[in-house]
Amino acid sequence: MDNKIIVGITASILVGLISWNLKTTFDLSGEVIKLQQGQYVLEKQIKQNTLFVKRQIKKLIKKKKKKKTND
């Protein structure tokens, strides 16, 4: 009788640990997906900002060239 109780308790602990491990793994995979999506959004914003800065620099260079030719 005692062996059955010990085996039952051990099995329930094992099932509990496995389910906790699966839950934790699932939660972590969800977090990784969220991080990847955030990374994608940040990457798009950085590209847009970089293009904007490049355009502004080109405009400034053109203005400087026009000033030099007018002087």
PDB file of N, CA, C and O in Angstrom:
ATOM      1  N   MET A   1       0.818  -1.197   0.000  1.00  0.00           N
ATOM      2  CA  MET A   1       0.000   0.000   0.000  1.00  0.00           C
ATOM      3  C   MET A   1       0.861   1.260   0.000  1.00  0.00           C
ATOM      4  O   MET A   1       0.563   2.227  -0.701  1.00  0.00           O
ATOM      5  N   ASP A   2       1.922   1.239   0.787  1.00  0.00           N
ATOM      6  CA  ASP A   2       2.783   2.415   0.862  1.00  0.00           C
ATOM      7  C   ASP A   2       3.473   2.699  -0.473  1.00  0.00           C
ATOM      8  O   ASP A   2       3.665   3.854  -0.852  1.00  0.00           O
ATOM      9  N   ASN A   3       3.843   1.628  -1.180  1.00  0.00           N
ATOM     10  CA  ASN A   3       4.497   1.818  -2.473  1.00  0.00           C
ATOM     11  C   ASN A   3       3.559   2.487  -3.468  1.00  0.00           C
ATOM     12  O   ASN A   3       3.993   3.318  -4.265  1.00  0.00           O
ATOM     13  N   LYS A   4       2.278   2.134  -3.430  1.00  0.00           N
ATOM     14  CA  LYS A   4       1.315   2.738  -4.348  1.00  0.00           C
ATOM     15  C   LYS A   4       1.160   4.226  -4.063  1.00  0.00           C
ATOM     16  O   LYS A   4       1.036   5.027  -4.989  1.00  0.00           O
ATOM     17  N   ILE A   5       1.166   4.596  -2.793  1.00  0.00           N
ATOM     18  CA  ILE A   5       1.039   6.010  -2.422  1.00  0.00           C
ATOM     19  C   ILE A   5       2.266   6.786  -2.879  1.00  0.00           C
ATOM     20  O   ILE A   5       2.139   7.882  -3.424  1.00  0.00           O
ATOM     21  N   ILE A   6       3.439   6.231  -2.663  1.00  0.00           N
ATOM     22  CA  ILE A   6       4.685   6.893  -3.070  1.00  0.00           C
ATOM     23  C   ILE A   6       4.744   7.032  -4.585  1.00  0.00           C
ATOM     24  O   ILE A   6       5.130   8.080  -5.103  1.00  0.00           O
ATOM     25  N   VAL A   7       4.362   5.973  -5.295  1.00  0.00           N
ATOM     26  CA  VAL A   7       4.345   6.030  -6.755  1.00  0.00           C
ATOM     27  C   VAL A   7       3.314   7.052  -7.224  1.00  0.00           C
ATOM     28  O   VAL A   7       3.578   7.789  -8.174  1.00  0.00           O
ATOM     29  N   GLY A   8       2.174   7.116  -6.598  1.00  0.00           N
ATOM     30  CA  GLY A   8       1.133   8.073  -6.969  1.00  0.00           C
ATOM     31  C   GLY A   8       1.578   9.505  -6.739  1.00  0.00           C
ATOM     32  O   GLY A   8       1.376  10.370  -7.591  1.00  0.00           O
ATOM     33  N   ILE A   9       2.185   9.753  -5.585  1.00  0.00           N
ATOM     34  CA  ILE A   9       2.677  11.106  -5.286  1.00  0.00           C
ATOM     35  C   ILE A   9       3.786  11.495  -6.255  1.00  0.00           C
ATOM     36  O   ILE A   9       3.823  12.621  -6.751  1.00  0.00           O
ATOM     37  N   THR A  10       4.684  10.559  -6.518  1.00  0.00           N
ATOM     38  CA  THR A  10       5.779  10.824  -7.450  1.00  0.00           C
ATOM     39  C   THR A  10       5.238  11.103  -8.856  1.00  0.00           C
ATOM     40  O   THR A  10       5.712  12.012  -9.538  1.00  0.00           O
ATOM     41  N   ALA A  11       4.259  10.329  -9.279  1.00  0.00           N
ATOM     42  CA  ALA A  11       3.663  10.532 -10.602  1.00  0.00           C
ATOM     43  C   ALA A  11       2.958  11.884 -10.680  1.00  0.00           C
ATOM     44  O   ALA A  11       3.056  12.576 -11.693  1.00  0.00           O
ATOM     45  N   SER A  12       2.252  12.262  -9.618  1.00  0.00           N
ATOM     46  CA  SER A  12       1.558  13.551  -9.644  1.00  0.00           C
ATOM     47  C   SER A  12       2.555  14.705  -9.647  1.00  0.00           C
ATOM     48  O   SER A  12       2.334  15.713 -10.318  1.00  0.00           O
ATOM     49  N   ILE A  13       3.638  14.567  -8.910  1.00  0.00           N
ATOM     50  CA  ILE A  13       4.683  15.602  -8.923  1.00  0.00           C
ATOM     51  C   ILE A  13       5.300  15.701 -10.316  1.00  0.00           C
ATOM     52  O   ILE A  13       5.531  16.797 -10.826  1.00  0.00           O
ATOM     53  N   LEU A  14       5.562  14.555 -10.921  1.00  0.00           N
ATOM     54  CA  LEU A  14       6.141  14.525 -12.261  1.00  0.00           C
ATOM     55  C   LEU A  14       5.214  15.173 -13.288  1.00  0.00           C
ATOM     56  O   LEU A  14       5.665  15.948 -14.131  1.00  0.00           O
ATOM     57  N   VAL A  15       3.934  14.860 -13.217  1.00  0.00           N
ATOM     58  CA  VAL A  15       2.957  15.462 -14.130  1.00  0.00           C
ATOM     59  C   VAL A  15       2.890  16.974 -13.899  1.00  0.00           C
ATOM     60  O   VAL A  15       2.805  17.746 -14.854  1.00  0.00           O
ATOM     61  N   GLY A  16       2.927  17.389 -12.642  1.00  0.00           N
ATOM     62  CA  GLY A  16       2.903  18.818 -12.331  1.00  0.00           C
ATOM     63  C   GLY A  16       4.121  19.542 -12.886  1.00  0.00           C
ATOM     64  O   GLY A  16       3.999  20.630 -13.449  1.00  0.00           O
ATOM     65  N   LEU A  17       5.285  18.944 -12.731  1.00  0.00           N
ATOM     66  CA  LEU A  17       6.508  19.566 -13.246  1.00  0.00           C
ATOM     67  C   LEU A  17       6.511  19.631 -14.773  1.00  0.00           C
ATOM     68  O   LEU A  17       6.938  20.626 -15.358  1.00  0.00           O
ATOM     69  N   ILE A  18       6.035  18.574 -15.406  1.00  0.00           N
ATOM     70  CA  ILE A  18       5.983  18.566 -16.870  1.00  0.00           C
ATOM     71  C   ILE A  18       5.012  19.628 -17.373  1.00  0.00           C
ATOM     72  O   ILE A  18       5.315  20.345 -18.327  1.00  0.00           O
ATOM     73  N   SER A  19       3.855  19.732 -16.742  1.00  0.00           N
ATOM     74  CA  SER A  19       2.883  20.731 -17.181  1.00  0.00           C
ATOM     75  C   SER A  19       3.406  22.144 -16.938  1.00  0.00           C
ATOM     76  O   SER A  19       3.189  23.031 -17.763  1.00  0.00           O
ATOM     77  N   TRP A  20       4.085  22.362 -15.825  1.00  0.00           N
ATOM     78  CA  TRP A  20       4.677  23.677 -15.547  1.00  0.00           C
ATOM     79  C   TRP A  20       5.738  23.993 -16.597  1.00  0.00           C
ATOM     80  O   TRP A  20       5.822  25.120 -17.084  1.00  0.00           O
ATOM     81  N   ASN A  21       6.549  22.990 -16.944  1.00  0.00           N
ATOM     82  CA  ASN A  21       7.591  23.184 -17.943  1.00  0.00           C
ATOM     83  C   ASN A  21       6.982  23.524 -19.300  1.00  0.00           C
ATOM     84  O   ASN A  21       7.476  24.415 -19.991  1.00  0.00           O
ATOM     85  N   LEU A  22       5.926  22.834 -19.685  1.00  0.00           N
ATOM     86  CA  LEU A  22       5.264  23.120 -20.958  1.00  0.00           C
ATOM     87  C   LEU A  22       4.643  24.509 -20.964  1.00  0.00           C
ATOM     88  O   LEU A  22       4.730  25.226 -21.961  1.00  0.00           O
ATOM     89  N   LYS A  23       4.023  24.887 -19.864  1.00  0.00           N
ATOM     90  CA  LYS A  23       3.421  26.214 -19.772  1.00  0.00           C
ATOM     91  C   LYS A  23       4.486  27.294 -19.890  1.00  0.00           C
ATOM     92  O   LYS A  23       4.308  28.280 -20.605  1.00  0.00           O
ATOM     93  N   THR A  24       5.593  27.099 -19.184  1.00  0.00           N
ATOM     94  CA  THR A  24       6.685  28.069 -19.233  1.00  0.00           C
ATOM     95  C   THR A  24       7.264  28.157 -20.643  1.00  0.00           C
ATOM     96  O   THR A  24       7.548  29.250 -21.132  1.00  0.00           O
ATOM     97  N   THR A  25       7.435  27.031 -21.281  1.00  0.00           N
ATOM     98  CA  THR A  25       7.956  27.019 -22.644  1.00  0.00           C
ATOM     99  C   THR A  25       7.000  27.735 -23.592  1.00  0.00           C
ATOM    100  O   THR A  25       7.440  28.509 -24.442  1.00  0.00           O
ATOM    101  N   PHE A  26       5.721  27.492 -23.459  1.00  0.00           N
ATOM    102  CA  PHE A  26       4.724  28.146 -24.307  1.00  0.00           C
ATOM    103  C   PHE A  26       4.728  29.653 -24.074  1.00  0.00           C
ATOM    104  O   PHE A  26       4.668  30.429 -25.028  1.00  0.00           O
ATOM    105  N   ASP A  27       4.797  30.071 -22.811  1.00  0.00           N
ATOM    106  CA  ASP A  27       4.834  31.496 -22.503  1.00  0.00           C
ATOM    107  C   ASP A  27       6.082  32.156 -23.090  1.00  0.00           C
ATOM    108  O   ASP A  27       6.016  33.261 -23.629  1.00  0.00           O
ATOM    109  N   LEU A  28       7.207  31.473 -22.979  1.00  0.00           N
ATOM    110  CA  LEU A  28       8.446  32.026 -23.518  1.00  0.00           C
ATOM    111  C   LEU A  28       8.393  32.135 -25.037  1.00  0.00           C
ATOM    112  O   LEU A  28       8.891  33.105 -25.607  1.00  0.00           O
ATOM    113  N   SER A  29       7.798  31.155 -25.689  1.00  0.00           N
ATOM    114  CA  SER A  29       7.700  31.227 -27.151  1.00  0.00           C
ATOM    115  C   SER A  29       6.808  32.396 -27.557  1.00  0.00           C
ATOM    116  O   SER A  29       7.070  33.056 -28.562  1.00  0.00           O
ATOM    117  N   GLY A  30       5.759  32.653 -26.783  1.00  0.00           N
ATOM    118  CA  GLY A  30       4.907  33.816 -27.052  1.00  0.00           C
ATOM    119  C   GLY A  30       5.672  35.117 -26.891  1.00  0.00           C
ATOM    120  O   GLY A  30       5.501  36.047 -27.678  1.00  0.00           O
ATOM    121  N   GLU A  31       6.514  35.179 -25.871  1.00  0.00           N
ATOM    122  CA  GLU A  31       7.321  36.377 -25.648  1.00  0.00           C
ATOM    123  C   GLU A  31       8.326  36.572 -26.785  1.00  0.00           C
ATOM    124  O   GLU A  31       8.564  37.697 -27.223  1.00  0.00           O
ATOM    125  N   VAL A  32       8.903  35.488 -27.251  1.00  0.00           N
ATOM    126  CA  VAL A  32       9.858  35.573 -28.357  1.00  0.00           C
ATOM    127  C   VAL A  32       9.167  36.098 -29.610  1.00  0.00           C
ATOM    128  O   VAL A  32       9.730  36.921 -30.333  1.00  0.00           O
ATOM    129  N   ILE A  33       7.963  35.631 -29.867  1.00  0.00           N
ATOM    130  CA  ILE A  33       7.213  36.109 -31.036  1.00  0.00           C
ATOM    131  C   ILE A  33       6.925  37.599 -30.907  1.00  0.00           C
ATOM    132  O   ILE A  33       7.050  38.346 -31.877  1.00  0.00           O
ATOM    133  N   LYS A  34       6.543  38.028 -29.716  1.00  0.00           N
ATOM    134  CA  LYS A  34       6.286  39.459 -29.499  1.00  0.00           C
ATOM    135  C   LYS A  34       7.556  40.278 -29.714  1.00  0.00           C
ATOM    136  O   LYS A  34       7.512  41.355 -30.309  1.00  0.00           O
ATOM    137  N   LEU A  35       8.676  39.771 -29.234  1.00  0.00           N
ATOM    138  CA  LEU A  35       9.944  40.477 -29.423  1.00  0.00           C
ATOM    139  C   LEU A  35      10.326  40.562 -30.893  1.00  0.00           C
ATOM    140  O   LEU A  35      10.822  41.592 -31.349  1.00  0.00           O
ATOM    141  N   GLN A  36      10.097  39.492 -31.632  1.00  0.00           N
ATOM    142  CA  GLN A  36      10.406  39.499 -33.057  1.00  0.00           C
ATOM    143  C   GLN A  36       9.531  40.497 -33.795  1.00  0.00           C
ATOM    144  O   GLN A  36      10.006  41.193 -34.692  1.00  0.00           O
ATOM    145  N   GLN A  37       8.259  40.576 -33.429  1.00  0.00           N
ATOM    146  CA  GLN A  37       7.364  41.536 -34.064  1.00  0.00           C
ATOM    147  C   GLN A  37       7.792  42.959 -33.731  1.00  0.00           C
ATOM    148  O   GLN A  37       7.775  43.839 -34.592  1.00  0.00           O
ATOM    149  N   GLY A  38       8.172  43.178 -32.487  1.00  0.00           N
ATOM    150  CA  GLY A  38       8.662  44.496 -32.084  1.00  0.00           C
ATOM    151  C   GLY A  38       9.932  44.861 -32.821  1.00  0.00           C
ATOM    152  O   GLY A  38      10.128  46.014 -33.206  1.00  0.00           O
ATOM    153  N   GLN A  39      10.788  43.884 -33.017  1.00  0.00           N
ATOM    154  CA  GLN A  39      12.030  44.117 -33.757  1.00  0.00           C
ATOM    155  C   GLN A  39      11.717  44.506 -35.195  1.00  0.00           C
ATOM    156  O   GLN A  39      12.366  45.391 -35.753  1.00  0.00           O
ATOM    157  N   TYR A  40      10.733  43.858 -35.796  1.00  0.00           N
ATOM    158  CA  TYR A  40      10.340  44.177 -37.169  1.00  0.00           C
ATOM    159  C   TYR A  40       9.823  45.609 -37.252  1.00  0.00           C
ATOM    160  O   TYR A  40      10.173  46.344 -38.175  1.00  0.00           O
ATOM    161  N   VAL A  41       8.999  46.003 -36.300  1.00  0.00           N
ATOM    162  CA  VAL A  41       8.443  47.364 -36.293  1.00  0.00           C
ATOM    163  C   VAL A  41       9.571  48.380 -36.126  1.00  0.00           C
ATOM    164  O   VAL A  41       9.605  49.395 -36.821  1.00  0.00           O
ATOM    165  N   LEU A  42      10.489  48.107 -35.209  1.00  0.00           N
ATOM    166  CA  LEU A  42      11.611  49.022 -34.998  1.00  0.00           C
ATOM    167  C   LEU A  42      12.497  49.109 -36.240  1.00  0.00           C
ATOM    168  O   LEU A  42      12.990  50.184 -36.584  1.00  0.00           O
ATOM    169  N   GLU A  43      12.692  47.998 -36.897  1.00  0.00           N
ATOM    170  CA  GLU A  43      13.505  47.988 -38.108  1.00  0.00           C
ATOM    171  C   GLU A  43      12.881  48.869 -39.193  1.00  0.00           C
ATOM    172  O   GLU A  43      13.585  49.614 -39.875  1.00  0.00           O
ATOM    173  N   LYS A  44      11.551  48.778 -39.350  1.00  0.00           N
ATOM    174  CA  LYS A  44      10.859  49.614 -40.331  1.00  0.00           C
ATOM    175  C   LYS A  44      11.000  51.093 -39.977  1.00  0.00           C
ATOM    176  O   LYS A  44      11.241  51.925 -40.851  1.00  0.00           O
ATOM    177  N   GLN A  45      10.847  51.419 -38.683  1.00  0.00           N
ATOM    178  CA  GLN A  45      10.959  52.814 -38.257  1.00  0.00           C
ATOM    179  C   GLN A  45      12.362  53.346 -38.486  1.00  0.00           C
ATOM    180  O   GLN A  45      12.537  54.491 -38.903  1.00  0.00           O
ATOM    181  N   ILE A  46      13.360  52.518 -38.215  1.00  0.00           N
ATOM    182  CA  ILE A  46      14.747  52.950 -38.422  1.00  0.00           C
ATOM    183  C   ILE A  46      14.997  53.211 -39.901  1.00  0.00           C
ATOM    184  O   ILE A  46      15.649  54.195 -40.251  1.00  0.00           O
ATOM    185  N   LYS A  47      14.492  52.348 -40.770  1.00  0.00           N
ATOM    186  CA  LYS A  47      14.661  52.551 -42.211  1.00  0.00           C
ATOM    187  C   LYS A  47      14.002  53.847 -42.659  1.00  0.00           C
ATOM    188  O   LYS A  47      14.575  54.606 -43.442  1.00  0.00           O
ATOM    189  N   GLN A  48      12.786  54.099 -42.157  1.00  0.00           N
ATOM    190  CA  GLN A  48      12.087  55.330 -42.528  1.00  0.00           C
ATOM    191  C   GLN A  48      12.849  56.549 -42.048  1.00  0.00           C
ATOM    192  O   GLN A  48      12.992  57.525 -42.785  1.00  0.00           O
ATOM    193  N   ASN A  49      13.340  56.501 -40.815  1.00  0.00           N
ATOM    194  CA  ASN A  49      14.085  57.631 -40.274  1.00  0.00           C
ATOM    195  C   ASN A  49      15.394  57.842 -41.020  1.00  0.00           C
ATOM    196  O   ASN A  49      15.808  58.979 -41.247  1.00  0.00           O
ATOM    197  N   THR A  50      16.042  56.755 -41.400  1.00  0.00           N
ATOM    198  CA  THR A  50      17.289  56.858 -42.142  1.00  0.00           C
ATOM    199  C   THR A  50      17.055  57.507 -43.499  1.00  0.00           C
ATOM    200  O   THR A  50      17.819  58.375 -43.921  1.00  0.00           O
ATOM    201  N   LEU A  51      15.996  57.082 -44.176  1.00  0.00           N
ATOM    202  CA  LEU A  51      15.672  57.692 -45.470  1.00  0.00           C
ATOM    203  C   LEU A  51      15.358  59.175 -45.317  1.00  0.00           C
ATOM    204  O   LEU A  51      15.771  59.986 -46.146  1.00  0.00           O
ATOM    205  N   PHE A  52      14.633  59.532 -44.263  1.00  0.00           N
ATOM    206  CA  PHE A  52      14.300  60.931 -44.018  1.00  0.00           C
ATOM    207  C   PHE A  52      15.566  61.755 -43.803  1.00  0.00           C
ATOM    208  O   PHE A  52      15.708  62.843 -44.360  1.00  0.00           O
ATOM    209  N   VAL A  53      16.479  61.235 -42.998  1.00  0.00           N
ATOM    210  CA  VAL A  53      17.726  61.951 -42.716  1.00  0.00           C
ATOM    211  C   VAL A  53      18.547  62.093 -43.998  1.00  0.00           C
ATOM    212  O   VAL A  53      19.118  63.153 -44.253  1.00  0.00           O
ATOM    213  N   LYS A  54      18.610  61.039 -44.797  1.00  0.00           N
ATOM    214  CA  LYS A  54      19.354  61.116 -46.062  1.00  0.00           C
ATOM    215  C   LYS A  54      18.767  62.180 -46.977  1.00  0.00           C
ATOM    216  O   LYS A  54      19.508  62.930 -47.612  1.00  0.00           O
ATOM    217  N   ARG A  55      17.448  62.250 -47.049  1.00  0.00           N
ATOM    218  CA  ARG A  55      16.793  63.269 -47.882  1.00  0.00           C
ATOM    219  C   ARG A  55      17.119  64.673 -47.384  1.00  0.00           C
ATOM    220  O   ARG A  55      17.398  65.576 -48.172  1.00  0.00           O
ATOM    221  N   GLN A  56      17.080  64.840 -46.085  1.00  0.00           N
ATOM    222  CA  GLN A  56      17.375  66.155 -45.518  1.00  0.00           C
ATOM    223  C   GLN A  56      18.819  66.566 -45.791  1.00  0.00           C
ATOM    224  O   GLN A  56      19.097  67.731 -46.075  1.00  0.00           O
ATOM    225  N   ILE A  57      19.723  65.613 -45.704  1.00  0.00           N
ATOM    226  CA  ILE A  57      21.133  65.912 -45.988  1.00  0.00           C
ATOM    227  C   ILE A  57      21.304  66.306 -47.448  1.00  0.00           C
ATOM    228  O   ILE A  57      22.042  67.241 -47.757  1.00  0.00           O
ATOM    229  N   LYS A  58      20.625  65.597 -48.351  1.00  0.00           N
ATOM    230  CA  LYS A  58      20.698  65.935 -49.774  1.00  0.00           C
ATOM    231  C   LYS A  58      20.164  67.335 -50.024  1.00  0.00           C
ATOM    232  O   LYS A  58      20.730  68.089 -50.816  1.00  0.00           O
ATOM    233  N   LYS A  59      19.069  67.686 -49.347  1.00  0.00           N
ATOM    234  CA  LYS A  59      18.510  69.029 -49.503  1.00  0.00           C
ATOM    235  C   LYS A  59      19.493  70.088 -49.037  1.00  0.00           C
ATOM    236  O   LYS A  59      19.663  71.117 -49.690  1.00  0.00           O
ATOM    237  N   LEU A  60      20.139  69.836 -47.905  1.00  0.00           N
ATOM    238  CA  LEU A  60      21.118  70.798 -47.390  1.00  0.00           C
ATOM    239  C   LEU A  60      22.301  70.946 -48.339  1.00  0.00           C
ATOM    240  O   LEU A  60      22.796  72.052 -48.552  1.00  0.00           O
ATOM    241  N   ILE A  61      22.747  69.846 -48.902  1.00  0.00           N
ATOM    242  CA  ILE A  61      23.868  69.890 -49.837  1.00  0.00           C
ATOM    243  C   ILE A  61      23.481  70.686 -51.080  1.00  0.00           C
ATOM    244  O   ILE A  61      24.274  71.484 -51.581  1.00  0.00           O
ATOM    245  N   LYS A  62      22.265  70.470 -51.578  1.00  0.00           N
ATOM    246  CA  LYS A  62      21.799  71.225 -52.746  1.00  0.00           C
ATOM    247  C   LYS A  62      21.719  72.712 -52.444  1.00  0.00           C
ATOM    248  O   LYS A  62      22.084  73.535 -53.282  1.00  0.00           O
ATOM    249  N   LYS A  63      21.243  73.064 -51.249  1.00  0.00           N
ATOM    250  CA  LYS A  63      21.154  74.478 -50.869  1.00  0.00           C
ATOM    251  C   LYS A  63      22.527  75.108 -50.796  1.00  0.00           C
ATOM    252  O   LYS A  63      22.714  76.246 -51.228  1.00  0.00           O
ATOM    253  N   LYS A  64      23.490  74.381 -50.254  1.00  0.00           N
ATOM    254  CA  LYS A  64      24.856  74.902 -50.160  1.00  0.00           C
ATOM    255  C   LYS A  64      25.452  75.100 -51.541  1.00  0.00           C
ATOM    256  O   LYS A  64      26.135  76.095 -51.786  1.00  0.00           O
ATOM    257  N   LYS A  65      25.199  74.156 -52.451  1.00  0.00           N
ATOM    258  CA  LYS A  65      25.706  74.271 -53.809  1.00  0.00           C
ATOM    259  C   LYS A  65      25.094  75.473 -54.520  1.00  0.00           C
ATOM    260  O   LYS A  65      25.783  76.189 -55.248  1.00  0.00           O
ATOM    261  N   LYS A  66      23.781  75.694 -54.304  1.00  0.00           N
ATOM    262  CA  LYS A  66      23.115  76.834 -54.930  1.00  0.00           C
ATOM    263  C   LYS A  66      23.670  78.139 -54.392  1.00  0.00           C
ATOM    264  O   LYS A  66      23.839  79.098 -55.144  1.00  0.00           O
ATOM    265  N   LYS A  67      23.956  78.187 -53.097  1.00  0.00           N
ATOM    266  CA  LYS A  67      24.523  79.393 -52.500  1.00  0.00           C
ATOM    267  C   LYS A  67      25.904  79.678 -53.069  1.00  0.00           C
ATOM    268  O   LYS A  67      26.244  80.834 -53.320  1.00  0.00           O
ATOM    269  N   LYS A  68      26.695  78.648 -53.273  1.00  0.00           N
ATOM    270  CA  LYS A  68      28.051  78.815 -53.819  1.00  0.00           C
ATOM    271  C   LYS A  68      27.995  79.304 -55.260  1.00  0.00           C
ATOM    272  O   LYS A  68      28.798  80.150 -55.655  1.00  0.00           O
ATOM    273  N   THR A  69      27.077  78.796 -56.034  1.00  0.00           N
ATOM    274  CA  THR A  69      26.970  79.205 -57.434  1.00  0.00           C
ATOM    275  C   THR A  69      26.400  80.604 -57.544  1.00  0.00           C
ATOM    276  O   THR A  69      26.747  81.333 -58.474  1.00  0.00           O
ATOM    277  N   ASN A  70      25.530  81.003 -56.615  1.00  0.00           N
ATOM    278  CA  ASN A  70      24.955  82.346 -56.644  1.00  0.00           C
ATOM    279  C   ASN A  70      25.946  83.398 -56.169  1.00  0.00           C
ATOM    280  O   ASN A  70      25.855  84.559 -56.566  1.00  0.00           O
ATOM    281  N   ASP A  71      26.872  83.012 -55.340  1.00  0.00           N
ATOM    282  CA  ASP A  71      27.858  83.975 -54.804  1.00  0.00           C
ATOM    283  C   ASP A  71      28.911  84.197 -55.820  1.00  0.00           C
ATOM    284  O   ASP A  71      29.841  84.968 -55.586  1.00  0.00           O
TER     285      ASP A  71
END
